[in-house]
Structure formats: structure tokens, C-alpha cells
Amino acid sequence: MKKKDIVVNQKALARDLYLRDIYTQKQICNDIGIAEKTMCDWIKKEKWDDLKKSLVTSKAEQLKALYEQMAYVNKRNKDAIEDEDPTTNPNYDDVAKISKSIERLEKEAGISEMLQTGIAFLKYMQNEDTDAAKVISKWFYIFMQDKMGETK
């Protein structure tokens, strides 16, 4: 793997862990193998604190809003088809856009749940067997990188 790809992966994992507010910045840096200054730069340049605030709205709430929008657009499209006015047309582009947003958000929610479960398991393993936890942590990191690559 190229150095640039490694940095991109480290940044993605650092961002995800930072946004979950589970670990300190120092813990994240130690686990991922980056300098604290590097992470501070990422946080400032990419406005991770602003993003963290915006995530207060849960994915479930966001999905609910998208499904409500979809219902509204579908009703509007049905009405446009049923009326006999040739100037009104269904807007299938909105349906496609909302569908894509729902699909992306559902995938992200799945990744989030995997990450949360994995982190909980790693914490459990640290108490049971530190050496095993280190090995599992390495493989879990690789697994999550693979899964995050699938969502792009």
C-alpha cells in the first residue's frame, strides 16, 4: 500500500474515532500511529468539531426525514400522473436523489454499528487478554478499512 493511501486510511479512522467521542485524541494517535500535531491539524483544517456537532442528529432521525421526503415526492408524482394536465410531470430525479441518500446513510449506519460493536469487544478483550486484544485490534482495523472502502 502506498504511503498516501496509508495516510488517507489513518485520517479516515482517526476522524471516525474522534467523532464517536469514545477515546481521547492521545489514545487515537497512539492506536493509529500518528503524531498529535497531525491530528490537531486534521481537526482544524477539516472542521471535525463542527461535524461532531452536526452529528447530534441521529442517523435514525435523518433516515426518517428522508423517508418522509420520499413519501411526499411519491405522492406528488402519483398526483402528476393521475391528473390530466399535460404540463405536470412526475419528478423521478428527486426519487433517485433521495433513494441514493437513503442508501448511503443506511450503509454508513451499518459501518457505525460495526465500529461500535468492535470497539466494545476490544475493550472487553483488553480486560481479558491484552495480547489477544492487540492482535484482534490489528485485524479489526484492517477489516474496518475494507468496509469503509466499500461505502465510497
C-alpha positions in Angstrom: 0.0 0.0 0.0 1.3 3.5 -0.9 2.1 6.0 1.9 -0.6 8.3 0.6 -3.2 5.5 0.9 -2.0 4.7 4.4 -2.4 8.4 5.4 -5.9 8.5 3.9 -6.8 5.4 5.8 -5.3 6.7 9.1 -7.2 10.0 8.7 -10.5 8.2 8.0 -10.1 6.0 11.1 -9.0 8.9 13.2 -11.9 11.0 12.1 -14.4 8.2 12.8 -13.0 7.5 16.3 -12.8 11.3 17.1 -16.4 11.8 16.0 -17.6 9.0 18.2 -16.1 10.7 21.2 -15.0 7.5 22.9 -11.2 7.9 23.1 -9.0 10.9 23.8 -7.0 12.4 21.0 -3.9 11.0 22.5 -5.3 7.4 22.6 -6.4 7.7 19.0 -3.0 9.0 17.9 -1.2 6.1 19.8 -3.5 3.5 18.4 -3.3 4.7 14.8 0.4 5.7 14.9 0.2 9.4 14.1 1.5 12.5 15.8 -0.8 14.5 18.0 0.0 17.6 16.0 -1.0 15.8 12.8 -4.4 15.0 14.3 -4.8 18.6 15.6 -4.2 19.9 12.1 -6.8 17.5 10.6 -9.3 18.5 13.2 -8.8 22.2 12.5 -8.5 22.1 8.7 -11.4 19.7 8.1 -13.6 21.2 10.9 -14.2 17.9 12.7 -15.6 19.8 15.7 -18.3 21.3 13.6 -19.0 17.9 12.1 -19.2 16.4 15.5 -21.9 19.0 16.5 -23.9 18.2 13.4 -23.9 14.5 14.2 -26.1 15.2 17.2 -29.0 14.4 14.9 -29.1 10.6 14.9 -28.9 8.6 11.7 -32.3 7.2 12.6 -33.8 10.8 12.6 -32.1 11.6 9.3 -33.4 8.4 7.7 -36.9 9.1 9.0 -36.8 12.6 7.4 -35.6 11.1 4.1 -38.3 8.5 4.1 -40.9 11.3 4.7 -39.4 13.3 1.8 -39.7 10.2 -0.4 -43.3 9.7 0.6 -44.1 13.3 -0.3 -42.3 13.1 -3.7 -44.0 9.8 -4.5 -47.5 11.3 -3.7 -46.7 14.4 -5.8 -45.5 12.1 -8.7 -48.7 10.0 -8.4 -50.8 13.1 -8.5 -49.0 14.4 -11.5 -49.6 11.1 -13.4 -53.3 10.9 -12.4 -54.2 14.5 -13.3 -55.0 15.1 -17.0 -52.8 18.3 -17.2 -50.1 17.7 -19.7 -47.9 20.4 -18.1 -47.4 18.5 -14.9 -44.9 15.7 -15.0 -43.6 13.4 -12.3 -40.1 14.2 -10.9 -38.2 11.0 -11.0 -34.9 12.8 -10.5 -35.9 13.6 -6.9 -36.8 10.0 -6.3 -33.4 8.9 -7.5 -31.5 11.5 -5.4 -33.5 10.7 -2.2 -33.0 6.9 -2.8 -29.2 7.4 -3.2 -29.1 9.4 0.1 -31.1 6.7 1.9 -28.8 4.0 0.6 -25.6 5.9 1.6 -26.9 6.7 5.0 -28.0 3.1 5.7 -24.5 1.9 4.7 -22.9 4.4 7.0 -25.2 3.4 9.8 -24.1 -0.2 9.3 -20.4 0.8 9.4 -21.1 2.8 12.5 -22.8 -0.2 14.3 -19.9 -2.5 13.3 -17.4 0.0 14.7 -19.2 0.5 17.9 -19.6 -3.3 18.4 -15.9 -3.8 17.6 -14.7 -1.2 20.0 -16.8 -2.6 22.8 -15.4 -6.1 22.1 -11.8 -4.8 22.0 -12.4 -3.1 25.4 -13.7 -6.4 26.8 -10.7 -8.3 25.3 -8.3 -5.7 26.8 -9.5 -6.7 30.3 -9.4 -10.5 29.5 -6.2 -10.9 27.4 -4.2 -7.9 26.4 -2.0 -9.7 23.9 -5.0 -11.2 22.1 -6.7 -7.7 22.1 -3.6 -6.3 20.3 -3.9 -9.0 17.6 -7.6 -8.6 17.3 -7.3 -4.8 17.2 -4.9 -5.0 14.2 -7.2 -7.3 12.3 -10.3 -5.2 13.2 -8.5 -2.1 11.9 -7.9 -3.8 8.6 -11.5 -5.1 8.5 -12.9 -1.6 9.1 -10.7 -0.1 6.4 -12.0 -2.7 4.0 -15.6 -1.9 4.9 -15.1 1.8 4.7 -13.7 1.3 1.2 -16.9 -0.4 0.2 -19.1 2.5 1.1 -17.2 5.0 -1.1 
